[in-house]
């Protein structure tokens, strides 16, 4: 099972959209300061928390959905989901 996910930075309010086969491990990596110091989530200090997730059967499906969510229309959809909470 693969997932496309959205994390929100508690400090800055920025969002990150990604995809993975191991969601729990990936969220921990985003919050690990020593994982990859050049990554978007490491450069934006603060705790990254779960905001949204969709699951898919294949890597191709999840990549397609990730690309959609990273578009301007997809970001508007994500913001509406986050603000609706």
Protein Blocks (a to p, Z undefined) as FASTA:
>chain_A
ZZddddddfknopacddddfblmlmmmmmmmmklpmmbmklmmgcjdddfbdcddfbfkl
mmmmmmmmmpmklmmmmmmmmmmZZ
